[in-house]
């Protein structure tokens, strides 16, 4: 570690900036919804999903956007979904 790295600040990004960056540049893989917070499909606001990258399994959750909540059957438990993830940090992901 160099002397200058001691004074370098990490760039802080908001959740919205992270979502947009992953939506535009993240790598795509397949995932599966394993659970949701709604008692029935019409009430789903948050999903829990799993996916694999290079043989490693990851589990994450996401609050659905307004557009995603308009299509609740696509995010019911057991549904297959597309995941975009950061190749440098595969645990950083979103459902698209």
Buried (B, 14 or more C-beta within 10 A) or exposed (E): EEEEEEEEEEEEEEEEEBBEBBEEEBEEBEBBBBEBEBEEBEEBEEBBBBBBBEEEEBEBEBEBEEEBBEEBEBBBBEBEBEBBBBEEEBEBBBBB
